[in-house]
Amino acid sequence: MLKKNSRSYFSVIIPLRELSYVLLFENLPAFDNQTYKKFEVIVLPNDHSQYDISLLKKYKWLRIIPTGKIIKPAEKRNIGVHQAKGNIVTFIDDDAYPKADFLEQASTLFTDKTVAVCGPGILPLNASLWESVFDEVLKSWMGSGEYAYRFTPRKKRFVDDFPSMNFSIKKNIFLKLGGFKGNYWPGEDSKLCEDVAYKERKKILYHPDVIVFHHRRKDLESYLKQHANYGFHRGAFFAHGDKNSLRISYLVPTFFVFYLLFSTVFSVFLLHFSYLLSSNYYLIIIIFYFPLIAYIILALQIFLNSLLNRKNLAIALFSPFVLFTTHVVYGIMFIKGFWKGMRNKDRIYQ
């Protein structure tokens, strides 16, 4: 059992294609300023870079392990764990960096039952306009539902699913479960959490003080592509019957897509056959379009919240639009993922 102020050794594992700006100028300097000093950072690029020698001289706790033809993040993380010296492995993305007491906070939370610890990935102060727009959507109830705590600090709780941008786990448990499922990306973290919570029957603790600063996507195209992937994999895992994916909340965007399609058909019907509805016309209109009206009102709330939070009209105006497109893209791709997961459980990419 790891008690408060124990001297656990952390192995921080960061998979990436090549050394990035955030890694060089935000991530590694932030680890150098950690209040908890018993750690190593294992960076796993595809190949060596011209900066390797100088970085290794500057940061004595740094290890750089090129993975060559192995390029999937899940497989890179597995390599990192097998090379790790620590009894706790911490996963963080290369576009994120930790708060100064990140490891100190995490070190106090492990017990015999609590084998994994996670925390929010909040937006850095130097974020771009688009990052701020995406952040307003992600941390809102309309954007992330009950999972907004992943993007902004909320009360501590036990969870059964969490992204690997801020996730620490006992190394022996990780190895016992076989690590990340390398054939999934993204979504390998969801599969790992499923195994921790329901196969191993251990606890994953979310704590609001275990903070990393996590950049959002830089532009709308990459953001929507990211959420299309999320929707696809959640749909596939829903089809697989994973307990941490069998949630009504994950179905809501798909229900919304079907509602929009049916609304379009119904609107065309009204243009040509409204006389068939006779005296009940207005009542039917109100009932049918009530969900859409409610959605518009809630989207307006995101506009107002964004305006108050950011004091930036552009961010406030873009936020409802991004919210809508996120729901549509996620909902459509959930259907595709569900279909793939039902047809071929182990080969959803074929």
N, C-alpha and C positions, 0 to 999 in steps of 0.2 A: 504494500500500500504506500502510495506517495503522499506524504504529509506536507502541510504548509511549510514553506521555506526549505523543502528538500532540495538536494542538489542533483536533480535529474539532468541528463544530458540530452539536448535537443539536436536532431539532425534535420535541418531545413532543406527541403528539396524543391528545386525550381526548374521545371522543364521549359524549353524554348527552342526556337529554330536557330537564332543567333543572338548574341549579346545586344540588348536593346538599350535605348536611352534611359528609360525608367529604371532598368536594372542597374546601370552604371552610375546614374546621378541621383537616384532616389532610394532604390531598394538596398543596395550594398552599404551606402553611407548610413542608412537607418539601422541596419543590423550592427554596424560598428558602434552605434550609440545606445545599444541595448543595456538596460540596467542589470540584466541577467546575463552572465558571461560564459556559462557552460553550454556552448553550442558550436555547431559547424554549419556552414551553408554549402550545399552541393548543387552546382549549376550544371545543367545537362543540355548543352547546345548540340547541334548536328556535327559541327566541326570546330577545330581550334580557331582562334582569332589572333590578330596582332596585339590585342590587349592582354592576353592571358598572363604573360610573364609579369608585367607590371602590376596587374591585379593581385596575383598570388603573393607578390612581395609586399603589397600594401595591406592586404587582409590575410592575416595568418590563419584565420579560421575558414578560409575559402578553399573549396576544391572544385575544379572544373573537369568534368568527365564527358567528353564528346561521345555521342552515341551512333555516329555514322549513318547507316541506312535505317536505323530504328528511329522513326520520326513521330510516332503517335505519343501524345502526352502521357497516356496511361502506362505504356510500356517504358517510357523514360522514367516515370516515377518509380516503377517497380525496380528498375536498374538502380536508381538512387537509394532505395530502401536496402537493397542487398549490399550496397557499398557503405551504408550508414554505420557510424560508430555509436550513435546514441540509442537510448532505450525508448525515446519518444521521437517519432518522425512527424514533421510539420510540413504541410503542403501549402504553398502560396504561389500565386501567379507572378509572372515576370513584369506585369503591369501594375503590381501592387507593392506596397512597402509597409512595414510595421510601425506602430506607435512605440515609443521608447520603452514602455513597460510591458510590451506584448508578451514576451517569454516569461517575465516575472509573474504576470497575472495567470498565464496558463499553467505555470509550474505548481500553483497552489490548488488546482482543481481536480487533479486525478485521484481516484480511489480504486479500490478493488472492483467496484461495480461500474464506475465511470471511467471508461477506457478511451474515450475520445472527447475532445474539447474543440469548440468552434466559436466564432464571433463575427460581428458585422464587418462588411467591407464598405466603409464610408467614403464619400467623394473627397478627393484631395482639394486643397484650396486653390491650386493652380490649374483646375480643370477648365476645359474649353467650353464654349457656348453649347455645343451639341452634347457634350458630356453632362452638362447641367440640366439640359432638357431631359435626357434619358434618366438621370437621377431623380428628377421630380416625378417621373412616371413610376419608376421602380420602387420608390419608397412610399408610394401612395397606396391606399386600400384598393382603389380601382385598378391600379397597375399590377400589384403583386398579391392582393388579397391578404390572407393571414400570414403570408411569408415575407412581408415587408421588413421584418426584423433582420433579414439577411443583408439589408442595405442601409440600415440605420439602427442605432442602439435601442433595444426594447428590454423588457424584463427577462431575467434568466429563465430557462425552461429546458426540459429534455426534449430532444427532437429525434426523428428517425430518418432525416434526410438533410443534407447540407452540401453546398458546392465546395470544391477543393481549393478555392481561392483563400481560405482561412480555415484549415482543418488539421488538427493534431491528433495522433492516435498512438497508443502503445505499439511499439514495433513488433512484439511477440504476437499480439492479437492480429495485426495486419498480415504477418506471415502465415499465421495459423489459418486465416481465411483465404489465403492464396493471392492476396494483393488485389490490385485493380484488374478488372476484366479488360484486357488489352484490345478486344475486338469492338469496344464501344468508345466513341468519342463524338460529342460530349456524352455524359450520362454515366461514365464509369464510377463517378463519386456516388451517384444514387444507388448503384448496385452494391458498392462497398457498404454504404450505410444500411441498406436492406439486410446485408449479412450480419453486420454488427448488432443491429436491433432485434432481428427475428431469428437468425440462425445461431448466433453466439449468445443472444439474450443479454446483452450488455447495454450500458447507457451512453448516450452522446449528449453532452451538456453544452448548451448555448449560453454564453455569458457575455453581457454587453460591454465588459471591460477588456475583453480580448480583441483588440481592435487592429485592423489593418486599413490603410487608405488604398482604395481600389479604383483605378481609372476605369471609366466606362468606354464604350466604343467611340471612335473619333468622328464617325459620320453615320448618316442614316442607313446607307446600304449595308454596312458591316453590322450595324445594330440589328437590323431586320433579319439578316442572314443568321446571326447568332440566335435570335428568338425562333426563327424557323427550325433551326436544329434542336432547340429545346422542346418545341412542340412535337417534332417528329419523334424524338426519343421518349418523351413522356407518353405519347400515344402507344409506342411499341411496348414500353414497360407496363402500361395499363393492360395491354393485351396479354403480356406475360403473367399478369396476376400479382405483380410485386405489391406488397402491402403498402409501402410508402408512396405508391403511385395511384392506388385505388381511392382517389379522393374526388368528390363531386366538384370541388373548386377547379380541378384540372380540366373538367368537361365544359365549364362555363363558356370559354371562348368559342368552342365548337358549337354549343347551343346558340350562341350569338350569331355565328356565321349562318347557320340554318335559318334563324329568325330573319336575318337580312335578306336571304334568298327568297323566303316565303313572302316577306313584306313587299319585295319587288313584284312578285307575281300577283299578289293581292292588290297592289296599287294599279297595275295594268287592268286587272279585273274591274276595279272601281271606275276607271275611266270609261269603260265600255258598257258595264252592266250594273251601274249603281242603282238603277230603277228596281232591280230585283230585291234590293234590301228593304224597300218601302219605308215603313214608319220606324224601323229599328236602325236606320242608317247611321245616325249620329252616335248612338250607343255602341254600335259595333265598331265604328271608327275609333272612339275613345278607348274601348277595351283593347283593340288590336294594336294601336300605336302607343299605348301606355308604356310598355318596356322601352321603346325608342325615346320617348319623351323623358323618362327617368334617366336613361343613359346620357342624354344631352345635358340634363341638369347636373348630373355627377361629373361630367366632363367639364362643365362650367366651373364646378367647385375646384377641379384641378387647376384650371386657368387662374382662378383667384388665389389659390394657395401658392402657386408658382410665382405670381406677381408679388405677393406679400413676402415670400421667402427670398426671392432673388432680386426684387426691385428692377426687373428687366422685362420689358414688354415683349421682346422677341422670344425669350424663353417661355413666357406665359402663353404666347400665341401658338408656339410649336407644340407645347406639351399635350393638349387635347388631340391634335392630329396624330402625334406619335402614339398616344394611348390607343386610338382607334386602329391604326395600322398594325400595332403590336397584337391586339386581340384578333384581328382578321388573319394575319399571317400565322400566328400560333394555332388558331382554331383549325385552319385548313391543313397545316402540316401535322397536327395531332391526328386527323383522320387518316392521312397517308401513313403515318407511323403505326397507327392501330391496325390498318390493313396489312402492312408488312409484318407486324408482330404476330398477327393471327395466321398468316400464310406460312411463315418460316421463322420460327422463334430465334434460331441461332444465326440467321443470315439476313438481317433486316436491310442490308445495303444492296442486296441483289434484286 
